Each structure stands twice: as C-alpha cells, then as structure tokens.
Amino acid sequence: MPKAVRYDEFGGIDVLRVDEVERPTPGDGQVLVRVKAAGINPSEAVIRTGALAQMFPSTFPSGQGSDLAGIIEEVGAGVGGFSPGDEVLGFSNKRASQAEVVLVEAGDLTHKPENVSWEVAGSLYVVGATAWGAVHAVDLKEGETVVISGAAGGVGSLAVQLARRSGAAVIGLASENNHAWLKDRGAIPLAYGDGVEDRIRAAAPDGVDAFIDTYGHGYVDLALALDVPAERIDTIADFAAAEKYGVKTDGGTAAGPGAEVLAELAALIADGHLQVPISKVYPLHQVRDAYTELERRHTHGKIVLRP
C-alpha cells in the first residue's frame, strides 16, 4: 500500500505521521501520479496548527501539501494530452501531494522539461505562483525600485528574479549569508532588523515605488513609512495589516494562477532564466524533521520531500 502524510487533529509538528493508505483510482479528468518530489511551504504549517481554520477548513484525517512532480501511472476517462509514463509537475488542491501516489486533476498539471530536476519541479507551484502573483500585483515598471522582504526565502528568491526581469531595481532584505546570492542576481542586498528603514532610504535616495512582503512582522508598516502607496504594497504573510491598511494580498490568499503560469515558470527555469534554490531534501518518513527546519524560517530556498 502507498504511504502518505496524515494528521488527525490541529497541532504542532508532533501530530504529523506517515500512514499506509488505499491506492486511489483516477476518475473522469484525473490522473494518478507517482510522486518523485513534493515541496513544503510555510502555509501548510500554519494550516496544520488550525490558525487558518476559518479560511482553510479541514476534515480529518487530513493530508498535506500542494506542490508535486512525478510520473503518471494511470489516466482517467476524458484525459487528453497525458499518458502513463509522462513526467509532469503541478499541484493538488486536496492537501494530498506529500505522498507516494496522488490523484491530480489533469488541468492542474503540465509536462516537466527534461532539464528541470525533480526537486525543483516538485517545489515550483506554491512559491512560483505566489511570487508571480505578488510581482504582478505591484505592477513594476522599468527603472522603478521595489523592496522585497524575506528575499532569500522560497517565495522571495523567485520574486527577486521575476522583479528583476521587469527591469526594476530590487532591494532584497535578507541575512548577510544570503547577500552574495542576491547580488549575483542583480539585487541590492540589505540586512533586516534595527535601522532597516534608514538603510533602505540610503540605498534608494529617490524613494521606493513598491514593496513585496513575504515575511510579515511589521513590513507593511515599514512600506507605508517609506511612503509606498497602499495599492503598490503586496503581502503574502500579514493579512491583519492588509485588512487594516487596504494593501494587496495577491499570491497570499487567492487560489493563484494555474498550470499555464506553471508551464511558463518551468520554461524559464529550463532556459536558465530563473533559479529555484533547493535548501534541503528529506525522505517522506522524515516529514517532521523537514517541517522543523522549515519553521525556523531561516532557510535559503526550498525544502523538499522525496517519497
């Protein structure tokens, strides 16, 4: 029997386990994917605690995970464009991807480019769609300046690269050990913490046009203090501040763009125009260790499970 991550109640990392489950059978429009890699995300950890129970209701036992990449084993009726043996990447909206096999709607998949690794393909959807949504939300123009908090994280590292592709100058807030990586991607790296507003003003003497917050903890207030208009601030982490000040949450609350944008991002990676940093890879049975590392919130790039 295949194995999958499960939990029976809201709680901390200790509620997670790996169980044997029934092998699913694809229905109309579905495919069964043998998962080769599944990225993990901070939002999953928050959902597991119950803190977002009204926004994301749960039934138990609950699975976990959206991102996935793998090989198609079976296709259901009415599926076109995919066959058993195809290598694919995509997502599940059923909190089910952290498993050995998973049912996926065919419309939520795209073919994996040959030169994109399993770890990168299996990590792409949530961070890619979120970064894509956030960058588009602030409507960057060539020559403008945008600040990105958490610039070396999973979402932030992609947002930096997508923002640079728009022609904007990017100020990336991150710890010093990530500054060389940011500089190599054309960003201006700055340390976060005390004095960050002064450091940003010194780096952007003509002002800041937009702000993308991937971290929370006061960055919306910082953006407003820098005189960034509310309509050009996007947060994926501080929903209370978004409600209070009327800033955007594109990429943070909506379902996000689908397989078409995922294919676009995968093509950019295949062509060498976009990089998804992989921080660590864990086997599925070490899911608790993977989330322990994730919840420290100091990783550069993605943490991946390999069933």
C-alpha positions as CSV (number, residue, x, y, z in Angstrom):
1,M,0.0,0.0,0.0
2,P,1.3,3.5,-0.8
3,K,2.2,5.9,2.0
4,A,1.1,9.4,2.7
5,V,1.5,12.2,5.3
6,R,-1.5,12.4,7.6
7,Y,-2.7,14.1,10.8
8,D,-5.8,13.7,12.9
9,E,-6.0,17.0,14.7
10,F,-4.7,20.5,14.6
11,G,-1.3,20.9,16.4
12,G,2.4,21.1,16.2
13,I,4.9,19.0,14.2
14,D,4.3,16.1,16.5
15,V,0.8,15.5,15.0
16,L,2.3,14.5,11.7
17,R,2.8,10.9,10.7
18,V,3.2,8.8,7.6
19,D,0.5,6.1,7.1
20,E,-0.3,3.4,4.6
21,V,-3.4,4.4,2.6
22,E,-5.6,2.9,-0.1
23,R,-4.2,3.3,-3.7
24,P,-6.6,5.8,-5.4
25,T,-8.1,5.2,-8.8
26,P,-8.4,8.2,-11.2
27,G,-11.9,9.3,-12.1
28,D,-13.0,11.5,-15.0
29,G,-10.4,14.1,-15.8
30,Q,-8.0,12.8,-13.3
31,V,-4.5,11.2,-13.4
32,L,-2.7,9.1,-10.8
33,V,0.9,10.4,-10.3
34,R,3.8,8.5,-8.7
35,V,5.3,11.4,-6.8
36,K,9.1,11.9,-7.2
37,A,9.3,15.2,-5.2
38,A,6.9,17.4,-3.1
39,G,8.0,20.8,-1.8
40,I,6.8,22.0,1.6
41,N,5.6,25.5,2.4
42,P,5.0,27.7,5.5
43,S,1.3,28.0,4.7
44,E,0.9,24.2,5.3
45,A,2.5,24.5,8.7
46,V,0.1,27.3,9.6
47,I,-3.0,25.4,8.3
48,R,-1.9,22.4,10.4
49,T,-1.9,24.4,13.6
50,G,-5.6,25.4,13.0
51,A,-4.7,29.2,12.9
52,L,-6.4,29.5,9.5
53,A,-9.3,27.1,10.1
54,Q,-11.9,29.6,9.0
55,M,-10.1,30.3,5.8
56,F,-9.0,26.7,5.1
57,P,-11.4,24.3,6.9
58,S,-10.1,20.8,7.5
59,T,-11.6,17.4,7.7
60,F,-9.6,14.6,9.5
61,P,-7.6,12.6,8.9
62,S,-6.1,15.4,6.8
63,G,-3.3,15.1,4.2
64,Q,-0.9,17.8,3.5
65,G,0.8,19.5,0.5
66,S,0.1,21.1,-2.8
67,D,3.4,21.0,-4.8
68,L,4.3,17.9,-6.7
69,A,6.3,16.4,-9.6
70,G,6.3,12.8,-10.7
71,I,5.4,10.2,-13.3
72,I,1.9,9.5,-14.5
73,E,0.9,5.9,-13.7
74,E,-2.8,5.9,-14.8
75,V,-5.2,8.3,-16.6
76,G,-8.9,8.6,-16.1
77,A,-11.6,8.9,-18.7
78,G,-11.6,12.1,-20.7
79,V,-8.0,13.0,-20.1
80,G,-6.2,14.3,-23.1
81,G,-2.6,15.3,-23.5
82,F,-1.2,13.0,-20.9
83,S,-0.3,9.3,-20.9
84,P,1.2,6.8,-18.5
85,G,4.9,7.4,-18.2
86,D,4.8,11.1,-18.8
87,E,6.9,13.2,-16.4
88,V,4.8,16.1,-15.0
89,L,4.7,18.8,-12.4
90,G,1.8,20.5,-10.9
91,F,-0.3,20.9,-7.8
92,S,-3.2,19.4,-5.8
93,N,-5.9,21.5,-4.1
94,K,-6.8,18.5,-1.9
95,R,-3.8,18.8,0.5
96,A,-2.5,15.5,-0.8
97,S,0.8,15.9,-2.5
98,Q,3.0,14.7,0.3
99,A,2.5,11.1,-0.6
100,E,3.9,8.3,-2.7
101,V,1.0,8.5,-5.2
102,V,-1.6,11.2,-5.6
103,L,-4.7,11.9,-7.7
104,V,-4.4,15.1,-9.6
105,E,-6.9,16.9,-11.9
106,A,-5.3,16.8,-15.4
107,G,-5.8,20.6,-15.7
108,D,-3.5,21.1,-12.8
109,L,-0.5,19.5,-14.5
110,T,2.0,20.5,-17.1
111,H,4.8,18.4,-18.7
112,K,8.2,18.6,-16.9
113,P,11.0,19.9,-19.1
114,E,13.7,17.3,-19.3
115,N,16.5,19.5,-17.8
116,V,14.5,20.6,-14.7
117,S,15.3,18.5,-11.7
118,W,12.7,16.6,-9.8
119,E,13.4,18.6,-6.7
120,V,12.9,21.9,-8.5
121,A,9.8,20.8,-10.4
122,G,8.2,19.4,-7.2
123,S,8.8,22.7,-5.4
124,L,7.6,25.2,-8.0
125,Y,3.9,25.7,-7.8
126,V,3.2,27.4,-4.5
127,V,6.3,29.6,-4.5
128,G,6.2,30.2,-8.2
129,A,2.5,31.1,-8.3
130,T,2.8,33.3,-5.2
131,A,5.9,35.2,-6.4
132,W,4.3,35.6,-9.9
133,G,1.1,37.0,-8.3
134,A,2.9,39.3,-5.9
135,V,5.2,40.8,-8.6
136,H,2.2,41.3,-11.0
137,A,0.2,42.9,-8.1
138,V,2.6,45.8,-7.6
139,D,2.8,46.5,-11.4
140,L,6.5,47.1,-11.7
141,K,7.9,49.3,-14.4
142,E,11.4,49.5,-15.8
143,G,13.6,51.8,-13.7
144,E,11.4,51.7,-10.6
145,T,12.6,50.4,-7.2
146,V,10.9,47.6,-5.2
147,V,11.8,46.3,-1.8
148,I,11.3,42.6,-1.1
149,S,11.3,41.2,2.5
150,G,12.4,37.6,3.1
151,A,14.2,38.0,-0.2
152,A,16.2,34.7,0.1
153,G,13.3,32.5,1.1
154,G,11.2,30.3,-1.2
155,V,8.9,32.9,-2.5
156,G,11.2,35.9,-2.0
157,S,14.1,34.3,-4.1
158,L,11.7,33.9,-7.0
159,A,10.1,37.3,-6.5
160,V,13.5,38.9,-6.7
161,Q,14.3,37.2,-10.0
162,L,10.9,38.0,-11.6
163,A,11.0,41.6,-10.4
164,R,14.5,42.0,-12.0
165,R,13.1,40.6,-15.3
166,S,10.6,43.6,-15.2
167,G,13.6,46.0,-15.3
168,A,13.0,47.2,-11.8
169,A,15.8,47.8,-9.2
170,V,15.3,45.3,-6.4
171,I,16.3,45.8,-2.8
172,G,16.3,42.4,-1.0
173,L,16.1,42.2,2.7
174,A,17.9,39.1,4.0
175,S,20.5,37.8,6.4
176,E,24.1,38.6,5.4
177,N,24.9,35.0,4.5
178,N,22.5,35.4,1.6
179,H,23.7,38.7,0.3
180,A,26.2,37.2,-2.2
181,W,23.4,35.2,-3.8
182,L,21.1,38.2,-4.1
183,K,23.9,40.4,-5.5
184,D,24.6,37.7,-8.1
185,R,21.0,38.0,-9.3
186,G,21.2,41.8,-9.7
187,A,19.6,42.8,-6.4
188,I,20.8,45.2,-3.8
189,P,21.1,43.2,-0.6
190,L,20.4,44.8,2.8
191,A,20.3,43.3,6.3
192,Y,16.9,43.3,8.1
193,G,16.5,44.4,11.7
194,D,17.2,47.6,13.6
195,G,17.9,50.5,11.3
196,V,16.5,48.9,8.1
197,E,14.4,51.9,7.2
198,D,17.5,54.1,7.2
199,R,19.4,51.5,5.1
200,I,16.6,51.4,2.5
201,R,16.5,55.2,2.3
202,A,20.2,55.3,1.7
203,A,20.1,52.6,-1.0
204,A,17.1,54.3,-2.7
205,P,17.6,58.1,-2.4
206,D,14.9,58.7,-5.0
207,G,12.4,56.7,-3.0
208,V,10.7,53.3,-3.1
209,D,7.9,52.7,-5.6
210,A,6.7,49.3,-4.5
211,F,7.0,46.7,-1.7
212,I,6.6,43.0,-1.6
213,D,6.3,41.4,1.9
214,T,6.9,37.7,2.0
215,Y,7.7,37.6,5.8
216,G,5.2,39.6,7.8
217,H,6.1,41.0,11.3
218,G,5.8,44.7,10.5
219,Y,6.9,45.0,6.9
220,V,3.6,46.5,5.8
221,D,4.1,49.3,8.3
222,L,7.7,49.8,7.1
223,A,6.4,50.1,3.5
224,L,3.9,52.8,4.5
225,A,6.6,54.6,6.5
226,L,8.7,54.6,3.2
227,D,5.7,56.4,1.5
228,V,4.9,53.5,-0.7
229,P,1.2,53.8,-1.9
230,A,-1.0,51.1,-0.4
231,E,-2.1,49.9,-3.8
232,R,1.6,49.1,-4.6
233,I,2.2,47.0,-1.4
234,D,1.6,43.3,-1.5
235,T,1.9,41.0,1.5
236,I,1.6,37.2,1.4
237,A,2.1,37.0,5.2
238,D,0.4,39.8,7.2
239,F,-3.3,39.6,6.5
240,A,-4.2,41.7,9.5
241,A,-2.1,44.6,8.2
242,A,-3.6,44.1,4.7
243,E,-7.1,44.4,6.1
244,K,-6.2,47.4,8.3
245,Y,-4.4,49.4,5.6
246,G,-6.0,48.1,2.4
247,V,-2.9,46.7,0.8
248,K,-2.9,43.8,-1.6
249,T,-2.6,40.1,-0.8
250,D,-2.2,38.7,-4.3
251,G,-0.5,35.3,-4.1
252,G,-1.2,35.1,-0.4
253,T,-4.9,34.2,-0.2
254,A,-6.3,33.5,-3.7
255,A,-6.0,30.2,-5.5
256,G,-3.4,31.8,-7.8
257,P,-2.6,31.2,-11.4
258,G,-2.8,27.7,-12.7
259,A,-0.9,25.2,-14.9
260,E,-0.4,27.8,-17.7
261,V,1.7,30.0,-15.5
262,L,3.4,27.0,-14.0
263,A,4.5,25.9,-17.6
264,E,5.8,29.5,-18.2
265,L,7.9,29.4,-15.0
266,A,9.2,25.9,-15.8
267,A,10.2,27.0,-19.2
268,L,12.2,30.0,-17.7
269,I,14.0,27.5,-15.4
270,A,14.7,25.1,-18.3
271,D,16.2,28.0,-20.3
272,G,18.4,29.2,-17.4
273,H,16.5,32.4,-16.8
274,L,15.1,31.5,-13.4
275,Q,16.5,29.5,-10.5
276,V,14.7,27.8,-7.6
277,P,17.3,27.3,-4.8
278,I,16.9,24.0,-3.0
279,S,17.9,24.1,0.6
280,K,17.5,20.6,1.8
281,V,15.9,17.3,0.7
282,Y,14.3,14.8,3.2
283,P,12.8,11.4,2.7
284,L,9.0,11.3,3.2
285,H,9.3,9.5,6.6
286,Q,11.3,12.4,7.9
287,V,8.4,14.9,7.3
288,R,8.7,16.1,11.0
289,D,12.3,17.0,10.5
290,A,11.6,18.8,7.3
291,Y,8.9,21.0,8.9
292,T,11.2,21.6,12.0
293,E,13.7,23.0,9.6
294,L,11.1,25.0,7.6
295,E,9.6,26.6,10.7
296,R,13.0,28.0,11.8
297,R,12.3,30.4,8.8
298,H,16.0,30.9,8.0
299,T,16.4,28.6,5.0
300,H,17.6,29.8,1.6
301,G,15.2,28.4,-0.9
302,K,13.0,25.3,-0.8
303,I,12.8,22.2,1.4
304,V,11.7,19.1,-0.5
305,L,10.3,15.7,0.4
306,R,11.3,12.7,-1.7
307,P,8.9,9.8,-1.3
